[in-house]
Amino acid sequence: MNSNERGLYKFPFEEYASATELSEQEQNLIHKAREVAQNAYSHYSKFSVGAAVLLENGEIITGSNQENAAYPSGLCAERVALFYASAQHPDVPVKQIVVTALRNQKPIEEPVPPCGSCRQVFIEWEKRFGQPFEVIMAGTRKIIKIKQAGWLLPFNFQSNFL
């Protein structure tokens, strides 16, 4: 494990060379995210993303990206998983989310970060439940773990702006 801070807006994160450095539960989440990435409907981009969400009650919800010929009608894996979790367990906070990706059905070596829309949704979840959750971005060569999803999007849009 390596702890780092990079960039203009600094926040701590942990970097791992292998999933074996993580807890058994985190390894299981990575496995589930990689497995569900195989189910992505990524007919156009050939970029398949899988997400596994661990809820506070121990339930694991997975999601994969779903593309559509009429861009941007598809949806990212992270939001598929979070929205399903909310529909099935509306009062249960998120504890962790794992994100992983495949390109042409082959695992990507480097961790792939969530898009800006997903990051904004993460912030909504943290605000909604009044607690942060961890984000694990898992490549095959490197894994990055961030303790608070909100750190991924500084200067984010807040509900009190409405």
Secondary structure, DSSP 8 states (H G I E B T S, - for coil): -EEE--SSS---EEEES-GGGS-HHHHHHHHHHHHHHTT-B-TTT-EEEEEEEEETTS-EEEEE-B--SSTT-SB-HHHHHHHHHHHH-TT--EEEEEEEEEETTEE-SS-----HHHHHHHHHHHHHHTS--EEEEE-SS-EEEES-GGGGSTT---GGG-
